[in-house]
Amino acid sequence: MKKAIELTEQADTKGIQIQIAGRIDGKEISRVEWIREGRVPLQTIGAKIEYCSYRVRTIYGVLRIRGLSLLREE
């Protein structure tokens, strides 16, 4: 997650949030971990936010990776 944040800082974004949910490290109980750098205002209508979501199948189950990045505000 930290590597993705470093790459987006070079791409001139104002903020990024990455979230991983599922059985992280093969634990029996699933959990959610997220990291945010900069601003990601989800309630602001004028903000230009890019969103992507992926499902990854592992031997322990399914992980969901979600990414939000703020490009600009109007």
Biopython code that builds the backbone (N, CA, C, O; Angstrom):
import numpy as np
from Bio.PDB.StructureBuilder import StructureBuilder

atoms = [
    (1, "MET", "N", (0.823, -1.184, 0.000)),
    (1, "MET", "CA", (0.000, 0.000, 0.000)),
    (1, "MET", "C", (0.871, 1.252, 0.000)),
    (1, "MET", "O", (0.542, 2.239, -0.659)),
    (2, "LYS", "N", (1.964, 1.218, 0.725)),
    (2, "LYS", "CA", (2.830, 2.390, 0.782)),
    (2, "LYS", "C", (3.502, 2.658, -0.557)),
    (2, "LYS", "O", (3.757, 3.813, -0.899)),
    (3, "LYS", "N", (3.789, 1.618, -1.312)),
    (3, "LYS", "CA", (4.395, 1.775, -2.632)),
    (3, "LYS", "C", (3.425, 2.474, -3.579)),
    (3, "LYS", "O", (3.837, 3.321, -4.371)),
    (4, "ALA", "N", (2.133, 2.126, -3.505)),
    (4, "ALA", "CA", (1.134, 2.768, -4.361)),
    (4, "ALA", "C", (0.995, 4.239, -4.025)),
    (4, "ALA", "O", (0.806, 5.062, -4.921)),
    (5, "ILE", "N", (1.084, 4.583, -2.757)),
    (5, "ILE", "CA", (0.991, 5.985, -2.355)),
    (5, "ILE", "C", (2.196, 6.764, -2.872)),
    (5, "ILE", "O", (2.044, 7.904, -3.313)),
    (6, "GLU", "N", (3.375, 6.182, -2.829)),
    (6, "GLU", "CA", (4.560, 6.853, -3.352)),
    (6, "GLU", "C", (4.442, 7.111, -4.847)),
    (6, "GLU", "O", (4.877, 8.157, -5.329)),
    (7, "LEU", "N", (3.861, 6.175, -5.584)),
    (7, "LEU", "CA", (3.703, 6.357, -7.028)),
    (7, "LEU", "C", (2.691, 7.444, -7.359)),
    (7, "LEU", "O", (2.876, 8.184, -8.324)),
    (8, "THR", "N", (1.616, 7.551, -6.567)),
    (8, "THR", "CA", (0.617, 8.572, -6.865)),
    (8, "THR", "C", (1.081, 9.963, -6.470)),
    (8, "THR", "O", (0.608, 10.949, -7.035)),
    (9, "GLU", "N", (1.990, 10.068, -5.519)),
    (9, "GLU", "CA", (2.534, 11.382, -5.182)),
    (9, "GLU", "C", (3.300, 11.960, -6.373)),
    (9, "GLU", "O", (3.323, 13.177, -6.560)),
    (10, "GLN", "N", (3.914, 11.114, -7.164)),
    (10, "GLN", "CA", (4.628, 11.579, -8.352)),
    (10, "GLN", "C", (3.664, 11.977, -9.463)),
    (10, "GLN", "O", (4.042, 12.724, -10.366)),
    (11, "ALA", "N", (2.421, 11.490, -9.413)),
    (11, "ALA", "CA", (1.448, 11.757, -10.469)),
    (11, "ALA", "C", (0.633, 13.027, -10.219)),
    (11, "ALA", "O", (-0.365, 13.256, -10.903)),
    (12, "ASP", "N", (1.035, 13.854, -9.255)),
    (12, "ASP", "CA", (0.401, 15.145, -8.976)),
    (12, "ASP", "C", (-1.067, 14.995, -8.570)),
    (12, "ASP", "O", (-1.934, 15.671, -9.123)),
    (13, "THR", "N", (-1.345, 14.118, -7.610)),
    (13, "THR", "CA", (-2.677, 14.011, -7.033)),
    (13, "THR", "C", (-2.683, 14.724, -5.686)),
    (13, "THR", "O", (-1.643, 14.876, -5.045)),
    (14, "LYS", "N", (-3.864, 15.158, -5.268)),
    (14, "LYS", "CA", (-3.979, 15.881, -4.005)),
    (14, "LYS", "C", (-4.190, 14.940, -2.819)),
    (14, "LYS", "O", (-3.939, 15.322, -1.677)),
    (15, "GLY", "N", (-4.648, 13.715, -3.078)),
    (15, "GLY", "CA", (-4.857, 12.755, -1.995)),
    (15, "GLY", "C", (-5.168, 11.376, -2.531)),
    (15, "GLY", "O", (-5.610, 11.225, -3.670)),
    (16, "ILE", "N", (-4.934, 10.360, -1.698)),
    (16, "ILE", "CA", (-5.207, 8.979, -2.080)),
    (16, "ILE", "C", (-5.606, 8.199, -0.840)),
    (16, "ILE", "O", (-5.099, 8.444, 0.254)),
    (17, "GLN", "N", (-6.526, 7.251, -1.026)),
    (17, "GLN", "CA", (-6.921, 6.340, 0.038)),
    (17, "GLN", "C", (-6.978, 4.928, -0.545)),
    (17, "GLN", "O", (-7.604, 4.699, -1.580)),
    (18, "ILE", "N", (-6.317, 3.983, 0.134)),
    (18, "ILE", "CA", (-6.301, 2.588, -0.303)),
    (18, "ILE", "C", (-6.832, 1.738, 0.838)),
    (18, "ILE", "O", (-6.434, 1.914, 1.990)),
    (19, "GLN", "N", (-7.745, 0.803, 0.512)),
    (19, "GLN", "CA", (-8.366, -0.046, 1.518)),
    (19, "GLN", "C", (-8.287, -1.503, 1.062)),
    (19, "GLN", "O", (-8.580, -1.817, -0.091)),
    (20, "ILE", "N", (-7.889, -2.385, 1.974)),
    (20, "ILE", "CA", (-7.850, -3.824, 1.715)),
    (20, "ILE", "C", (-8.735, -4.497, 2.746)),
    (20, "ILE", "O", (-8.592, -4.253, 3.944)),
    (21, "ALA", "N", (-9.655, -5.349, 2.290)),
    (21, "ALA", "CA", (-10.577, -6.030, 3.186)),
    (21, "ALA", "C", (-10.567, -7.521, 2.881)),
    (21, "ALA", "O", (-10.510, -7.919, 1.718)),
    (22, "GLY", "N", (-10.622, -8.342, 3.916)),
    (22, "GLY", "CA", (-10.673, -9.789, 3.752)),
    (22, "GLY", "C", (-9.776, -10.479, 4.761)),
    (22, "GLY", "O", (-9.418, -9.900, 5.786)),
    (23, "ARG", "N", (-9.422, -11.702, 4.468)),
    (23, "ARG", "CA", (-8.565, -12.490, 5.352)),
    (23, "ARG", "C", (-7.111, -12.152, 5.072)),
    (23, "ARG", "O", (-6.425, -12.852, 4.328)),
    (24, "ILE", "N", (-6.655, -11.067, 5.683)),
    (24, "ILE", "CA", (-5.302, -10.574, 5.466)),
    (24, "ILE", "C", (-4.328, -11.463, 6.229)),
    (24, "ILE", "O", (-4.560, -11.779, 7.396)),
    (25, "ASP", "N", (-3.235, -11.869, 5.575)),
    (25, "ASP", "CA", (-2.208, -12.762, 6.133)),
    (25, "ASP", "C", (-2.761, -14.123, 6.531)),
    (25, "ASP", "O", (-2.154, -14.810, 7.352)),
    (26, "GLY", "N", (-3.899, -14.530, 5.971)),
    (26, "GLY", "CA", (-4.456, -15.850, 6.246)),
    (26, "GLY", "C", (-5.095, -16.005, 7.610)),
    (26, "GLY", "O", (-5.307, -17.134, 8.053)),
    (27, "LYS", "N", (-5.409, -14.921, 8.292)),
    (27, "LYS", "CA", (-6.059, -14.994, 9.597)),
    (27, "LYS", "C", (-7.474, -15.544, 9.445)),
    (27, "LYS", "O", (-8.072, -15.439, 8.375)),
    (28, "GLU", "N", (-8.009, -16.131, 10.516)),
    (28, "GLU", "CA", (-9.347, -16.712, 10.449)),
    (28, "GLU", "C", (-10.437, -15.646, 10.409)),
    (28, "GLU", "O", (-11.478, -15.849, 9.783)),
    (29, "ILE", "N", (-10.211, -14.526, 11.063)),
    (29, "ILE", "CA", (-11.194, -13.446, 11.076)),
    (29, "ILE", "C", (-10.783, -12.395, 10.046)),
    (29, "ILE", "O", (-9.638, -11.943, 10.025)),
    (30, "SER", "N", (-11.729, -12.018, 9.196)),
    (30, "SER", "CA", (-11.411, -11.007, 8.191)),
    (30, "SER", "C", (-11.416, -9.627, 8.838)),
    (30, "SER", "O", (-12.096, -9.389, 9.836)),
    (31, "ARG", "N", (-10.647, -8.733, 8.249)),
    (31, "ARG", "CA", (-10.573, -7.380, 8.768)),
    (31, "ARG", "C", (-10.321, -6.405, 7.619)),
    (31, "ARG", "O", (-10.091, -6.804, 6.478)),
    (32, "VAL", "N", (-10.372, -5.121, 7.956)),
    (32, "VAL", "CA", (-10.194, -4.059, 6.967)),
    (32, "VAL", "C", (-9.016, -3.202, 7.402)),
    (32, "VAL", "O", (-8.945, -2.768, 8.552)),
    (33, "GLU", "N", (-8.102, -2.961, 6.488)),
    (33, "GLU", "CA", (-6.984, -2.056, 6.730)),
    (33, "GLU", "C", (-6.994, -0.998, 5.642)),
    (33, "GLU", "O", (-7.227, -1.298, 4.471)),
    (34, "TRP", "N", (-6.739, 0.241, 6.038)),
    (34, "TRP", "CA", (-6.696, 1.310, 5.050)),
    (34, "TRP", "C", (-5.640, 2.321, 5.449)),
    (34, "TRP", "O", (-5.254, 2.449, 6.611)),
    (35, "ILE", "N", (-5.194, 3.033, 4.427)),
    (35, "ILE", "CA", (-4.186, 4.071, 4.617)),
    (35, "ILE", "C", (-4.569, 5.247, 3.722)),
    (35, "ILE", "O", (-5.028, 5.062, 2.594)),
    (36, "ARG", "N", (-4.374, 6.459, 4.242)),
    (36, "ARG", "CA", (-4.742, 7.654, 3.494)),
    (36, "ARG", "C", (-3.603, 8.655, 3.577)),
    (36, "ARG", "O", (-2.963, 8.816, 4.615)),
    (37, "GLU", "N", (-3.371, 9.314, 2.469)),
    (37, "GLU", "CA", (-2.346, 10.356, 2.387)),
    (37, "GLU", "C", (-2.967, 11.553, 1.680)),
    (37, "GLU", "O", (-3.515, 11.409, 0.587)),
    (38, "GLY", "N", (-2.889, 12.717, 2.283)),
    (38, "GLY", "CA", (-3.489, 13.907, 1.689)),
    (38, "GLY", "C", (-4.974, 13.988, 2.003)),
    (38, "GLY", "O", (-5.437, 13.473, 3.021)),
    (39, "ARG", "N", (-5.725, 14.652, 1.101)),
    (39, "ARG", "CA", (-7.169, 14.833, 1.298)),
    (39, "ARG", "C", (-7.956, 13.962, 0.336)),
    (39, "ARG", "O", (-7.618, 13.859, -0.843)),
    (40, "VAL", "N", (-9.021, 13.328, 0.852)),
    (40, "VAL", "CA", (-9.965, 12.585, 0.022)),
    (40, "VAL", "C", (-11.366, 12.928, 0.533)),
    (40, "VAL", "O", (-11.935, 12.163, 1.312)),
    (41, "PRO", "N", (-11.946, 14.082, 0.103)),
    (41, "PRO", "CA", (-13.254, 14.497, 0.610)),
    (41, "PRO", "C", (-14.383, 13.769, -0.122)),
    (41, "PRO", "O", (-14.730, 14.136, -1.244)),
    (42, "LEU", "N", (-14.947, 12.754, 0.499)),
    (42, "LEU", "CA", (-15.981, 11.951, -0.153)),
    (42, "LEU", "C", (-17.340, 12.650, -0.177)),
    (42, "LEU", "O", (-18.202, 12.268, -0.968)),
    (43, "GLN", "N", (-17.553, 13.656, 0.658)),
    (43, "GLN", "CA", (-18.839, 14.343, 0.723)),
    (43, "GLN", "C", (-18.918, 15.556, -0.206)),
    (43, "GLN", "O", (-19.998, 16.119, -0.379)),
    (44, "THR", "N", (-17.809, 15.966, -0.801)),
    (44, "THR", "CA", (-17.795, 17.148, -1.659)),
    (44, "THR", "C", (-18.207, 16.766, -3.077)),
    (44, "THR", "O", (-17.592, 15.900, -3.698)),
    (45, "ILE", "N", (-19.252, 17.419, -3.583)),
    (45, "ILE", "CA", (-19.777, 17.069, -4.904)),
    (45, "ILE", "C", (-18.837, 17.531, -6.013)),
    (45, "ILE", "O", (-18.684, 16.833, -7.016)),
    (46, "GLY", "N", (-18.214, 18.678, -5.853)),
    (46, "GLY", "CA", (-17.372, 19.240, -6.908)),
    (46, "GLY", "C", (-16.004, 18.603, -7.032)),
    (46, "GLY", "O", (-15.241, 18.966, -7.927)),
    (47, "ALA", "N", (-15.672, 17.663, -6.161)),
    (47, "ALA", "CA", (-14.342, 17.053, -6.199)),
    (47, "ALA", "C", (-14.280, 15.993, -7.299)),
    (47, "ALA", "O", (-15.204, 15.196, -7.456)),
    (48, "LYS", "N", (-13.209, 15.993, -8.036)),
    (48, "LYS", "CA", (-12.981, 14.990, -9.086)),
    (48, "LYS", "C", (-12.211, 13.827, -8.449)),
    (48, "LYS", "O", (-11.004, 13.922, -8.228)),
    (49, "ILE", "N", (-12.923, 12.727, -8.156)),
    (49, "ILE", "CA", (-12.332, 11.576, -7.472)),
    (49, "ILE", "C", (-12.383, 10.370, -8.391)),
    (49, "ILE", "O", (-13.440, 10.028, -8.921)),
    (50, "GLU", "N", (-11.254, 9.735, -8.576)),
    (50, "GLU", "CA", (-11.171, 8.485, -9.332)),
    (50, "GLU", "C", (-11.323, 7.322, -8.353)),
    (50, "GLU", "O", (-10.758, 7.346, -7.260)),
    (51, "TYR", "N", (-12.088, 6.306, -8.752)),
    (51, "TYR", "CA", (-12.385, 5.168, -7.889)),
    (51, "TYR", "C", (-12.126, 3.880, -8.655)),
    (51, "TYR", "O", (-12.482, 3.770, -9.828)),
    (52, "CYS", "N", (-11.503, 2.902, -7.994)),
    (52, "CYS", "CA", (-11.370, 1.585, -8.608)),
    (52, "CYS", "C", (-11.469, 0.535, -7.514)),
    (52, "CYS", "O", (-11.102, 0.780, -6.365)),
    (53, "SER", "N", (-11.968, -0.630, -7.883)),
    (53, "SER", "CA", (-12.152, -1.713, -6.929)),
    (53, "SER", "C", (-11.837, -3.027, -7.625)),
    (53, "SER", "O", (-12.286, -3.266, -8.746)),
    (54, "TYR", "N", (-11.071, -3.871, -6.965)),
    (54, "TYR", "CA", (-10.693, -5.169, -7.523)),
    (54, "TYR", "C", (-10.923, -6.259, -6.487)),
    (54, "TYR", "O", (-10.807, -6.024, -5.285)),
    (55, "ARG", "N", (-11.250, -7.451, -6.966)),
    (55, "ARG", "CA", (-11.327, -8.632, -6.114)),
    (55, "ARG", "C", (-10.163, -9.546, -6.487)),
    (55, "ARG", "O", (-9.911, -9.811, -7.663)),
    (56, "VAL", "N", (-9.468, -10.016, -5.470)),
    (56, "VAL", "CA", (-8.305, -10.874, -5.678)),
    (56, "VAL", "C", (-8.560, -12.189, -4.955)),
    (56, "VAL", "O", (-8.862, -12.198, -3.762)),
    (57, "ARG", "N", (-8.438, -13.295, -5.674)),
    (57, "ARG", "CA", (-8.625, -14.609, -5.066)),
    (57, "ARG", "C", (-7.286, -15.131, -4.572)),
    (57, "ARG", "O", (-6.313, -15.171, -5.325)),
    (58, "THR", "N", (-7.238, -15.529, -3.307)),
    (58, "THR", "CA", (-6.041, -16.108, -2.710)),
    (58, "THR", "C", (-6.392, -17.511, -2.225)),
    (58, "THR", "O", (-7.539, -17.941, -2.344)),
    (59, "ILE", "N", (-5.416, -18.219, -1.682)),
    (59, "ILE", "CA", (-5.701, -19.565, -1.173)),
    (59, "ILE", "C", (-6.518, -19.502, 0.113)),
    (59, "ILE", "O", (-7.120, -20.499, 0.512)),
    (60, "TYR", "N", (-6.543, -18.339, 0.765)),
    (60, "TYR", "CA", (-7.298, -18.173, 2.001)),
    (60, "TYR", "C", (-8.706, -17.650, 1.760)),
    (60, "TYR", "O", (-9.560, -17.781, 2.637)),
    (61, "GLY", "N", (-8.971, -17.071, 0.620)),
    (61, "GLY", "CA", (-10.275, -16.486, 0.324)),
    (61, "GLY", "C", (-10.128, -15.299, -0.612)),
    (61, "GLY", "O", (-9.140, -15.174, -1.336)),
    (62, "VAL", "N", (-11.118, -14.444, -0.582)),
    (62, "VAL", "CA", (-11.157, -13.301, -1.493)),
    (62, "VAL", "C", (-10.766, -12.035, -0.739)),
    (62, "VAL", "O", (-11.259, -11.782, 0.360)),
    (63, "LEU", "N", (-9.878, -11.244, -1.334)),
    (63, "LEU", "CA", (-9.518, -9.924, -0.815)),
    (63, "LEU", "C", (-10.136, -8.881, -1.730)),
    (63, "LEU", "O", (-10.173, -9.056, -2.948)),
    (64, "ARG", "N", (-10.620, -7.795, -1.141)),
    (64, "ARG", "CA", (-11.135, -6.680, -1.929)),
    (64, "ARG", "C", (-10.197, -5.508, -1.739)),
    (64, "ARG", "O", (-9.920, -5.098, -0.612)),
    (65, "ILE", "N", (-9.707, -4.967, -2.848)),
    (65, "ILE", "CA", (-8.805, -3.810, -2.826)),
    (65, "ILE", "C", (-9.539, -2.642, -3.460)),
    (65, "ILE", "O", (-10.023, -2.735, -4.588)),
    (66, "ARG", "N", (-9.615, -1.552, -2.729)),
    (66, "ARG", "CA", (-10.336, -0.375, -3.200)),
    (66, "ARG", "C", (-9.414, 0.824, -3.152)),
    (66, "ARG", "O", (-8.692, 1.021, -2.174)),
    (67, "GLY", "N", (-9.436, 1.626, -4.203)),
    (67, "GLY", "CA", (-8.582, 2.807, -4.259)),
    (67, "GLY", "C", (-9.368, 4.046, -4.643)),
    (67, "GLY", "O", (-10.192, 4.013, -5.557)),
    (68, "LEU", "N", (-9.110, 5.134, -3.946)),
    (68, "LEU", "CA", (-9.724, 6.429, -4.237)),
    (68, "LEU", "C", (-8.611, 7.452, -4.371)),
    (68, "LEU", "O", (-7.698, 7.484, -3.545)),
    (69, "SER", "N", (-8.672, 8.284, -5.395)),
    (69, "SER", "CA", (-7.654, 9.325, -5.525)),
    (69, "SER", "C", (-8.335, 10.637, -5.929)),
    (69, "SER", "O", (-9.193, 10.660, -6.811)),
    (70, "LEU", "N", (-7.940, 11.711, -5.277)),
    (70, "LEU", "CA", (-8.468, 13.046, -5.544)),
    (70, "LEU", "C", (-7.574, 13.723, -6.565)),
    (70, "LEU", "O", (-6.381, 13.920, -6.330)),
    (71, "LEU", "N", (-8.159, 14.076, -7.700)),
    (71, "LEU", "CA", (-7.399, 14.725, -8.756)),
    (71, "LEU", "C", (-7.438, 16.237, -8.628)),
    (71, "LEU", "O", (-6.399, 16.894, -8.693)),
    (72, "ARG", "N", (-8.644, 16.802, -8.446)),
    (72, "ARG", "CA", (-8.770, 18.247, -8.289)),
    (72, "ARG", "C", (-10.123, 18.559, -7.649)),
    (72, "ARG", "O", (-11.024, 17.720, -7.621)),
    (73, "GLU", "N", (-10.243, 19.766, -7.146)),
    (73, "GLU", "CA", (-11.508, 20.255, -6.593)),
    (73, "GLU", "C", (-11.944, 21.477, -7.386)),
    (73, "GLU", "O", (-11.121, 22.274, -7.836)),
    (74, "GLU", "N", (-13.253, 21.607, -7.545)),
    (74, "GLU", "CA", (-13.781, 22.758, -8.284)),
    (74, "GLU", "C", (-14.545, 23.663, -7.356)),
    (74, "GLU", "O", (-15.069, 24.690, -7.788)),
]
sb = StructureBuilder()
sb.init_structure("model")
sb.init_model(0)
sb.init_chain("A")
sb.init_seg("    ")
for serial, (resi, resn, name, xyz) in enumerate(atoms, 1):
    if name == "N":
        sb.init_residue(resn, " ", resi, " ")
    sb.init_atom(name, np.array(xyz, "f"), 0.0, 1.0, " ", f" {name:<3s}", serial, name[0])
structure = sb.get_structure()
